[in-house]
Amino acid sequence: MNWNLARKAVRLGKRAEILHKIRVFFITRGYLEIDTPSLIPAPAIESHLDAIQAGTFYLQTSPELCMKRLLAAGYPRLFQICHCWRDKERGSRHLPEFTMLEWYRSDADYNDLMLETVELLTDIAASYCEKGFLVVNENRIDMNGEWSRLTVRDAFRLYTKTSMEDALRDDEFDRLMTESIEPYLGLTQPTIIYDYPAERAALARIKPGDPSVAERFELYVAGMELANAFSELNDAKIQRKRFIKESQVRAARKAPPYPMPEPFLAEIDLMPPSAGIALGIDRLVMLLTGAETIDEVVAFTPEDL
């Protein structure tokens, strides 16, 4: 018997329960579950995400482009649970192949998704938390109470000795987020950090009244990023310019170039005002089952194959 596989049985059973609860949550709220291709001719062009090439196509880093094309075709509420791939990602919280939940709503913005994310996590966590508290590394996280919210700008004021603007100027934004801010988010209640700098929002809508930031938020629990969401950009000309800029950043760091996703760009202007979010299933299962590493909540890791 493969004891490494056998000892995962309890957590894999809970994983199946969690996936079922997610489906029930969205179907009862009028969402359509869809299944888009994993092998695509062009991924979304983002400077920090490296897709895995498969012949002349790519394994998706996210189902985002296909799901937005469905929004543009008139589907108002969509969700999908799927496998995604990102090259050179491996660690205690990362796998090169992982499971993502993504959902999209037309006639909505990132504020609507903040509320819906609270509803989803509160609903699911109720079955796995004692008296509403999730215990992670001796931190008691109140899943039923008020969630913490703060802007990225305020997070830099609270947790670093520099401002968001200066961190961007000095090319220190990502390092400070990773080392000085993220570990302290969501330690007593889930934390939503929002209004990311416009420079960190390749596909998000700029916030009306403040062009320095985009309508983007991330969710943290116990110092772990669980979800990334934003109000969607639906202007093809602006989106093309952003993709070109992201391509230039990729070229500067000698990353492989991507083709332009022309079918997506041809249809994005038809997309109504919408919002979308990606949530990591493996990390969610880690938190709800008390797992210390992502290896404990998937049947096989790359090293097992």
Buried (B, 14 or more C-beta within 10 A) or exposed (E): EEEEEEEBEEBBEBBEBBBEBBBEBBEEBEBEEBEBEBEBEBBBBBBEBBBBEEEEBBBBBBBBBBBBBBBBEEBBBBBBBBEBBBBEBBEEBBBBBBBBBBBBBBEBBBEBBBEBBBEBBBEBBEEBBEEBBBEBEEBBBBBEEEBBEBBBBBBBBEBBEBEBEBBBEEEBBEEBBEEBBBBEBBBEBBBBBBBBBBEBBBBBBBBEEEEBBBBBBBBBBBBBBBBBBBBBBBEBEEBBEBBEBBBEBBEEEEBEEBEEBEEBBEBBEBBBBBBBBBBBBBBBBBBBBBBEEBBBBBEEBEEEE
